[in-house]
Amino acid sequence: MDRVAKLASQKAVVIFSKSSCCMSHAIKRLFYEQGVSPAIYELDEESRGKEMEWALMRLGCQPSVPAVFIGGKFVGSANTVMTLHLNGSLKKLLKDAGALWL
């Protein structure tokens, strides 16, 4: 849990992902298309990935990936992020976190 919290606070946008997950890929593309360069941690490629995956599930992320943190705070998984994007509030979160300058 401490490792996830530490990594999540190191950059304005952090995504915990799995390289084989199509929803993770879609969320990463969404952020890139917004002009955001998130820190991405592929849990299936991390030495402590299983441990981090359990920590994400304890935070309430079901399924465990993609797990998105903005400004060091857990935002949610794909459904939450897509909802924020569609209702227009994702951009404000990104600006407030310093991930966007426009």
Secondary structure, 3 states (H helix, E strand, C coil): CHHHHHHHCCCCEEEEECCCCHHHHHHHHHHHHCCCCCEEEECCCCCCHHHHHHHHHHHCCCCCCCEEEECCEEEECHHHHHHHHHCCHHHHHHHHHCCCCC
